[in-house]
Amino acid sequence: MKEHKKSQTKEKNLLCRLAEIVAPQASEFCWGLYYQPKEPDNISELQTNR
């Protein structure tokens, strides 16, 4: 039983370290989906229509 708990702990630590390595890189691949320009498209048209 103790050996099983030790192996589980090692697996959890490995998984945690893997997540720490992969998470920052994954967010860089998805930046395009959440990018918002500082100024919306056609902002001048919206401002002149007021």
C-alpha positions in Angstrom: 0.0 0.0 0.0 2.8 2.4 0.8 4.5 1.7 -2.5 1.2 2.5 -4.3 1.0 5.9 -2.5 4.6 6.7 -3.3 4.0 5.9 -7.0 0.9 8.0 -7.1 2.7 10.9 -5.5 5.5 10.7 -8.1 3.0 10.6 -10.9 1.1 13.6 -9.5 4.4 15.6 -9.1 5.4 14.7 -12.7 2.0 15.8 -14.0 2.2 19.1 -12.0 5.6 19.9 -13.4 4.5 19.1 -16.9 1.5 21.4 -16.5 3.8 24.2 -15.3 6.0 23.8 -18.4 3.2 23.5 -21.0 0.7 26.2 -19.7 2.7 29.3 -20.5 3.5 28.0 -24.0 -0.1 27.0 -24.7 -1.3 30.5 -23.9 1.2 32.0 -26.5 -0.3 29.8 -29.2 -3.8 31.0 -28.5 -3.1 34.7 -28.3 -4.6 35.4 -31.7 -8.1 34.2 -30.7 -8.3 36.7 -27.8 -6.5 39.6 -29.4 -8.5 42.9 -29.4 -7.2 45.9 -31.2 -6.8 49.1 -29.3 -9.2 50.8 -31.7 -12.2 49.0 -33.2 -12.6 48.8 -37.0 -14.5 51.7 -38.6 -14.3 53.8 -35.4 -14.2 57.0 -37.5 -17.5 56.2 -39.1 -19.2 55.6 -35.8 -17.9 58.9 -34.4 -19.0 61.0 -37.4 -22.5 59.6 -37.3 -23.3 61.1 -33.9 
